[in-house]
Amino acid sequence: MKKLTGSRIGVDQGDDEVFSEFATGGDMWTGEGSRERRKRVRFSEAFRTPPCVHVGLSLWDVDQRANVRAELVAENIGTEAFDLVFRTWADTRIARVRLSWMALGEVSSEDDWDLY
C-alpha cells in the first residue's frame, strides 16, 4: 500500500492512442515482429513522489479470427512521466489500441520548504 503524506493529493488522467497499425500493415496487425508497444506519457505537472498509476483499455480493435490476448501496464513511473505499455502474443492480431490512465499521488504545496 502506498501511504501519502501531506495535505495535497493530485490526480491526473488521460486517454492516449498507443498504436494504429491496420492501415499500414504493422506488426501488431500482421502478427509478426515486435508484439509490444510503448508510449511515454508526461503528467500535466510533476508529482512530489512517483504516483500510483492505473491503466485501462478504452479502445481496441481486434481480429475476431484469433484468440484475444493483452497485457496493459504502467512502467518506469517517475514524478514527471511514465510509460504506457501494451503487449500481446501468439496469433492475436490487433489493429489499434487506446489506453486510459489515472495517476494519484502527492503534489507539492506552497507550504512545503526544505531545511537543508
FENTAWO-V31338 format. One record per backbone hydrogen bond with DSSP energy under -1.0 kcal/mol. NH is the residue of the N-H (numbers start at 0). CO is the residue of the C=O. If there is no record, write none. Layout:
BEGIN
nh = <NH | NH>
co = <CO | CO>
END
This chain:
BEGIN
nh = <9 | 11 | 13 | 15 | 17 | 18 | 20 | 24 | 25 | 29 | 30 | 36 | 38 | 40 | 42 | 46 | 47 | 51 | 53 | 55 | 57 | 58 | 60 | 62 | 70 | 72 | 74 | 77 | 81 | 82 | 83 | 84 | 85 | 86 | 87 | 91 | 93 | 94 | 95 | 96 | 97 | 98 | 99 | 100 | 101 | 102 | 103 | 104 | 106 | 111>
co = <104 | 102 | 100 | 98 | 96 | 96 | 94 | 20 | 20 | 25 | 26 | 85 | 83 | 81 | 79 | 78 | 105 | 103 | 101 | 99 | 97 | 97 | 95 | 92 | 86 | 84 | 82 | 80 | 40 | 74 | 38 | 72 | 36 | 70 | 34 | 88 | 27 | 60 | 60 | 18 | 58 | 15 | 55 | 13 | 53 | 11 | 51 | 9 | 7 | 108>
END
